[in-house]
Amino acid sequence: MELDHVTIAVSDIKKSTDFYSRLGLELIVKADHYCRFIVPGNEATFSIHISSEVQPGSTIFYFQISQLDVAVTSLKEKGFVFDQEPIDQPWLWREAYLKDPDGHLLCLYAAGENKLNPPWRIKK
């Protein structure tokens, strides 16, 4: 089994399409009500669809970036505003947080080997 695709509701398809394209996702499907992107570095896709009932909640969308600090600096130069600058976490990831135009929380992070193999990984 493989997690392949996540779709979120947005209130303004153009504004959100521009946001995610500028963030670095590659737009591959575009319609008036729906857009799909390839997440760079793998074959997973992320999509947005128009909705009159957008309710950002407690879900956080994580996008791994190997050169996190460089990416955050570049995104800030493009006008992105971060709620949290890159910071080292106790779980051995470096994370930065921002919100999309509808308030969905995004985490850009660098975990390296610790993503799948942290020191406390359960042994089989």
C-alpha positions, 0 to 999 in steps of 0.5 A: 500500500502506498499513500499516493494523493491528498486533496484539500478544499479551497475557496479560490482556485486561482489564488490557491493554484498560484500559491502551490505553483509558487511553492514549487509543486508542478501543476499537471491538471487544471480545471475551473474547480480542480487542480492537481500537482506533482510533489517534486522528488516523488510521484505523489500528487496533491490536489485542490478543489473548489468548495463553499465550505472550506474548514482548515483544521488540525491537519498539517500537510508536510512537504520534505525539502532537503535544503530547508533553510535555502528553500525558506529564504527563497520562498520569503524572497518570493513573498511567502510569510512563515508562521515559524522560521526553520527550527530544530525539533526534538524528534530530529527534524528541522521544520518551518510552518506557513499557511496557504491562502485558506489557512491550511497549515503546511510544514516544510521540513528536512528529516533526512535519515530520521524520517524513516529511521529515527533512533527510537524506530520500532525494531521488527 
